[in-house]
Amino acid sequence: MKVAITGAAGLFGYGLVQVFSTRHRVYPLTRAEADLTKAEEIRAALAKAAPDVIVHPAGIPDLDICEADPAKGYLVNVHATRYVVEAARELGAAVAYISTDAVFDGQKQTPYTESDPTIPPTVYGRTKLRGEQIVRTLPAHWIFRVSVLFGPGKTNFVEKGLRRIAAGETYMVAADQVGSATYTVDAAQKIMEVVEASRYGLYHLSNQGVCSRYDLARRAAELAGLDARRVIGKPSDQMRRRAVRLKYAVMAMEALKNAGFGLPRPWPEALAEYLRALPRFSPAGSDGLQP
């Protein structure tokens, strides 16, 4: 199978390329190959690759950037998705779209299911929901909603915290932001499994288990042998961020279970594997890393 992957230089794109390359012919697309905000460039790049499937994680994932510049958020997250879908329709390709738990309102106290109403309170969440609606116009599509990501290839929430702690700094995180956590490698493997089975539809996807951002950062510090006391939990509304954060965004993976797919392993196990592949962190040293 020929698979084009947008945002191949991004955090999730990197993991998707690594996983899909083990069994399929992959065409990684970065900004160097095509500016996704320009319809003619993405059309040309995809026509050259002639993929059977386009996996589309590319976008602006930063809530505060989208909130500060909604026009940019809509250009990259909505219009670029439309261009990808239009090109896919011309080529007869299926699209796997990477969405987010930010499409929900954060008001529930029980896990969100795929059938729950989507009422995103942020610009970012609204752009991703609009992207979902565009992708749904294709008969052959998958939508995967994921949560906070960690994994190889690009600095992320977990690695950023470890670097700060290893440098002797504190890492300030939200103590009241509860959700799921997603190891990009595990998620990419599950996406490949679902795509290979041609089981189209909407799926929630994360590693199993509930955690706050504080839980995730603290467990990472403990596993890395660093001082977990340097992880400081703070109410999210005191962190002076432009976009609101969902207090509760745990997702139930009912669609995966109902389709007969196994669920990814618990997040602490995935986190431990990820950290084993990272350079060892040390509390001392100018760059926080042991040679």
GUBA-991103 format. One line per 4 residues: for each residue x, y negated, z of C-alpha. Coordinates in nm, 4 decimals. Layout:
<sites>
X:Y:Z | ...
</sites>
This chain:
<sites>
0.0000:0.0000:0.0000 | 0.1230:-0.3493:-0.0825 | 0.0753:-0.5909:0.2079 | 0.1347:-0.9672:0.2048
0.1840:-1.1254:0.5477 | 0.1542:-1.5014:0.5933 | 0.3437:-1.6850:0.8655 | 0.6138:-1.4185:0.8487
0.8583:-1.6399:1.0408 | 0.6143:-1.6872:1.3286 | 0.5838:-1.4835:1.6464 | 0.3032:-1.2543:1.5341
0.4117:-1.2582:1.1705 | 0.7524:-1.1228:1.2693 | 0.5986:-0.8287:1.4540 | 0.3557:-0.7564:1.1715
0.6360:-0.7496:0.9140 | 0.8450:-0.5163:1.1294 | 0.5590:-0.2724:1.1848 | 0.3979:-0.2704:0.8394
0.7407:-0.2314:0.6750 | 0.7738:0.1129:0.8313 | 0.5033:0.2532:0.6048 | 0.4139:-0.0012:0.3388
0.5636:-0.2367:0.0846 | 0.5572:-0.5733:0.2565 | 0.5739:-0.9220:0.1058 | 0.6606:-1.1658:0.3882
0.5380:-1.5161:0.3147 | 0.6927:-1.8124:0.4934 | 0.6712:-2.1823:0.4162 | 0.9728:-2.1332:0.1878
0.7644:-1.9060:-0.0360 | 0.4428:-2.1044:-0.0207 | 0.2911:-2.3996:0.1620 | -0.0438:-2.2559:0.2665
-0.2009:-2.6014:0.2680 | -0.1518:-2.6168:-0.1100 | -0.3952:-2.3921:-0.2926 | -0.1864:-2.3572:-0.6056
0.1215:-2.2465:-0.4124 | -0.0545:-1.9759:-0.2131 | -0.2403:-1.8584:-0.5238 | 0.0851:-1.8275:-0.7176
0.2704:-1.6513:-0.4362 | -0.0079:-1.3998:-0.3822 | -0.0572:-1.3412:-0.7541 | 0.3125:-1.2575:-0.7826
0.2921:-1.0098:-0.4934 | -0.0432:-0.8646:-0.6079 | -0.1151:-0.7195:-0.2611 | -0.3865:-0.4751:-0.1674
-0.4141:-0.6405:0.1748 | -0.3291:-0.9873:0.3020 | -0.2651:-1.0163:0.6756 | -0.3109:-1.3805:0.7734
-0.1719:-1.4870:1.1127 | -0.0314:-1.8204:0.9872 | -0.1631:-2.1376:1.1459 | -0.1117:-2.3917:1.4211
-0.1546:-2.1989:1.7486 | -0.0818:-2.4962:1.9766 | -0.4031:-2.6177:2.1371 | -0.2620:-2.9589:2.2264
-0.1309:-3.0287:1.8749 | -0.4726:-2.9491:1.7292 | -0.6445:-3.1647:1.9904 | -0.4121:-3.4583:1.9194
-0.4412:-3.4268:1.5409 | -0.7675:-3.2545:1.4442 | -0.7158:-3.3292:1.0745 | -0.3888:-3.1386:1.0777
-0.5476:-2.8542:1.2724 | -0.8288:-2.8210:1.0193 | -0.5910:-2.8478:0.7243 | -0.3661:-2.5648:0.8444
-0.6142:-2.3419:1.0244 | -0.9244:-2.3877:0.8075 | -0.8389:-2.5102:0.4590 | -0.5320:-2.2871:0.4287
-0.7464:-1.9903:0.5324 | -0.9953:-2.0836:0.2617 | -0.7139:-2.0870:0.0053 | -0.5978:-1.7430:0.1204
-0.9516:-1.6059:0.0964 | -1.0062:-1.7587:-0.2490 | -0.6824:-1.6023:-0.3732 | -0.7778:-1.2684:-0.2187
-1.1140:-1.2785:-0.3936 | -0.9443:-1.3396:-0.7297 | -0.7020:-1.0514:-0.6695 | -0.9556:-0.8100:-0.5228
-0.7497:-0.7936:-0.2013 | -0.8783:-0.7371:0.1509 | -0.7917:-0.9870:0.4272 | -0.7011:-0.9197:0.7904
-0.7374:-1.2483:0.9782 | -0.5766:-1.3119:1.3160 | -0.8084:-1.5092:1.5399 | -0.8115:-1.5890:1.9103
-0.9910:-1.5643:2.2436 | -1.0184:-1.9448:2.2245 | -1.3390:-1.9079:2.0200 | -1.5209:-1.8485:2.3502
-1.6292:-2.1061:2.6096 | -1.4529:-1.9558:2.9133 | -1.7688:-1.9683:3.1248 | -1.8287:-1.5943:3.1680
-1.7069:-1.3869:3.4591 | -1.7215:-1.0555:3.2754 | -1.5204:-0.9576:2.9647 | -1.6280:-1.1086:2.6353
-1.7508:-0.8622:2.3753 | -1.7408:-0.9011:1.9994 | -2.1133:-0.9827:1.9998 | -2.0961:-1.2634:2.2579
-2.1773:-1.6184:2.1422 | -1.8806:-1.8281:2.0316 | -1.8856:-2.1845:2.1661 | -1.5237:-2.3073:2.1588
-1.4584:-2.6245:2.3620 | -1.1342:-2.7131:2.1803 | -1.0401:-2.8253:1.8309 | -0.8126:-2.5230:1.8020
-1.0932:-2.2834:1.8925 | -1.3288:-2.4493:1.6454 | -1.0733:-2.4271:1.3639 | -1.0186:-2.0574:1.4278
-1.3923:-1.9896:1.4436 | -1.4374:-2.1682:1.1122 | -1.1572:-1.9510:0.9736 | -1.3472:-1.6418:1.0866
-1.6585:-1.7630:0.9063 | -1.4631:-1.8142:0.5843 | -1.3037:-1.4702:0.6027 | -1.6447:-1.3097:0.6578
-1.7469:-1.4161:0.3062 | -1.5209:-1.1397:0.1746 | -1.6746:-0.7918:0.1696 | -1.3411:-0.6307:0.2654
-1.2164:-0.8071:0.5772 | -1.0983:-0.7565:0.9317 | -1.0925:-1.0170:1.2087 | -0.8710:-0.9502:1.5097
-0.9081:-1.1787:1.8106 | -0.5947:-1.1733:2.0232 | -0.4880:-1.3371:2.3500 | -0.1630:-1.4916:2.4741
0.1216:-1.3359:2.2748 | 0.4650:-1.2111:2.3684 | 0.7082:-1.0209:2.1527 | 1.0335:-1.0339:1.9544
1.1318:-1.2779:1.6849 | 1.0447:-1.6158:1.8332 | 1.0456:-1.7881:2.1710 | 0.7144:-1.7367:2.3487
0.5439:-1.7970:2.6830 | 0.7319:-1.5131:2.8546 | 1.0794:-1.5801:2.7167 | 1.0508:-1.9543:2.7748
0.9801:-1.8898:3.1410 | 1.2677:-1.6455:3.1815 | 1.5129:-1.8905:3.0280 | 1.4045:-2.1673:3.2633
1.4253:-1.9460:3.5702 | 1.7644:-1.8067:3.4630 | 1.8873:-2.1656:3.4316 | 1.7836:-2.2348:3.7914
1.4670:-2.4252:3.7049 | 1.1067:-2.3636:3.8032 | 0.8416:-2.2529:3.5548 | 0.5075:-2.4254:3.6026
0.2118:-2.2200:3.4774 | -0.1644:-2.2154:3.5182 | -0.2716:-2.0080:3.8169 | -0.6399:-2.0094:3.7232
-0.6227:-1.9193:3.3544 | -0.7321:-1.5546:3.3437 | -0.7384:-1.3424:3.0316 | -0.5585:-1.0661:2.8503
-0.2029:-1.0400:2.7170 | -0.0950:-0.9127:2.3769 | 0.2397:-0.7543:2.2861 | 0.2807:-0.8360:1.9180
0.4363:-0.5003:1.8319 | 0.1518:-0.3027:1.9909 | -0.1080:-0.5257:1.8273 | 0.0586:-0.4959:1.4865
0.0587:-0.1165:1.5148 | -0.3115:-0.1132:1.5993 | -0.3910:-0.3529:1.3146 | -0.2027:-0.1264:1.0745
-0.3983:0.1735:1.2020 | -0.7334:-0.0008:1.1531 | -0.6350:-0.1372:0.8107 | -0.5172:0.2034:0.6917
-0.8530:0.3491:0.7956 | -1.0402:0.0765:0.6009 | -1.2665:0.0225:0.9028 | -1.3658:-0.3353:0.8273
-1.5108:-0.5668:1.0889 | -1.4489:-0.7792:1.3971 | -1.2211:-0.6470:1.6716 | -1.0924:-0.7735:2.0041
-0.7307:-0.6733:2.0453 | -0.4922:-0.7013:2.3380 | -0.3053:-0.4786:2.5755 | -0.5223:-0.3318:2.8472
-0.5633:-0.5036:3.1806 | -0.6488:-0.8468:3.3159 | -0.3872:-1.1063:3.4053 | -0.3517:-1.4757:3.4657
-0.0699:-1.6723:3.3068 | 0.0813:-1.6768:3.6560 | 0.0624:-1.2965:3.6841 | 0.2275:-1.2537:3.3442
0.5120:-1.4962:3.4118 | 0.5775:-1.3622:3.7605 | 0.5808:-0.9966:3.6509 | 0.8221:-1.0851:3.3697
1.0579:-1.2533:3.6158 | 1.0445:-0.9528:3.8477 | 1.1144:-0.7078:3.5664 | 1.4045:-0.9216:3.4450
1.5602:-0.9235:3.7928 | 1.5092:-1.2958:3.8362 | 1.3672:-1.4961:4.1272 | 0.9911:-1.4736:4.0750
0.9420:-1.7436:4.3378 | 1.0486:-1.9931:4.0721 | 0.7203:-1.9269:3.8924 | 0.4891:-2.1956:4.0288
0.1148:-2.1566:3.9865 | -0.0902:-2.4718:3.9477 | -0.4577:-2.5429:3.8659 | -0.4844:-2.5862:3.4895
-0.6680:-2.9184:3.5212 | -0.3644:-3.0604:3.7051 | -0.1183:-2.9749:3.4281 | -0.1912:-3.2867:3.2199
-0.2532:-3.1049:2.8965 | -0.4581:-3.2646:2.6220 | -0.6773:-2.9636:2.5416 | -0.8850:-2.7851:2.8038
-0.7877:-2.4256:2.8830 | -1.0375:-2.1457:2.9308 | -1.0543:-2.0370:3.2933 | -1.1731:-1.6916:3.1865
-1.1002:-1.5300:2.8509 | -1.0778:-1.1556:2.9162 | -1.1852:-0.9601:2.6084 | -1.3467:-0.6155:2.6022
-1.2304:-0.4013:2.3106 | -1.5644:-0.2389:2.2412 | -1.5334:-0.2373:1.8621 | -1.2066:-0.0447:1.8734
-1.3530:0.2116:2.1116 | -1.6759:0.2458:1.9148 | -1.4772:0.3027:1.5945 | -1.2809:0.5822:1.7615
-0.9479:0.4024:1.7933 | -0.7316:0.4351:2.1024 | -0.6612:0.1195:2.2991 | -0.3138:-0.0323:2.3377
-0.1278:0.0533:2.6588 | -0.1557:-0.1652:2.9722 | 0.0193:-0.5005:2.9473 | 0.2765:-0.4332:3.2259
0.4087:-0.1312:3.0324 | 0.4297:-0.3314:2.7101 | 0.5977:-0.6197:2.8919 | 0.8614:-0.3860:3.0361
0.9426:-0.2518:2.6896 | 0.9678:-0.6026:2.5460 | 1.2046:-0.7148:2.8207 | 1.4302:-0.4127:2.7727
1.4948:-0.5346:2.4194 | 1.5835:-0.8892:2.5298 | 1.9343:-1.0006:2.6317 | 1.9777:-0.9659:3.0064
1.8959:-1.2778:3.2039 | 2.1087:-1.4050:3.4874 | 2.0285:-1.6758:3.7436 | 2.3771:-1.8166:3.6845
2.5526:-1.9464:3.3760 | 2.5233:-2.2486:3.1522 | 2.2769:-2.0859:2.9127 | 2.1195:-1.8448:3.1595
2.2467:-1.5441:2.9688 | 2.5099:-1.2924:3.0535 | 2.7669:-1.2331:2.7797
</sites>
